[in-house]
Amino acid sequence: MSITQSMASSDSTPPSRLVRMMVGASIPGSY
């Protein structure tokens, strides 16, 4: 998933989920 996609999905997804996705993309194994 690209940053643009996650940003577009942030409309219906909670901010915490978006942050977790961004952190997971930056730091592998954080899930």
N, C-alpha and C positions, 0 to 999 in steps of 0.2 A: 504493500500500500504506500502510495506516495504522500508527501506532506500536503499537497493540494487536495487529495482525496480526503484525508483525515480532517482537514479544515472544513471541507464541504459537509462532512458527516457530523462535525461538531454541533451543527444546528439541532440535531435530534439526539446526540449523545452527550452524556454528562461531561463537564469539564475534567473531572477526575479521570475519566476513562481516556479522554484525549491526551491528557498529560502522561498517563501510564503508557499509552501507545507511543508517544514521542520519546519517552525515556527508554522504553524497550528497544526502539529503533536506534537510539544513540548508545545504549549500554546493553549488548547482547547478554542474555541469561538473567535479566532482571525480572522476567515473568515468573 
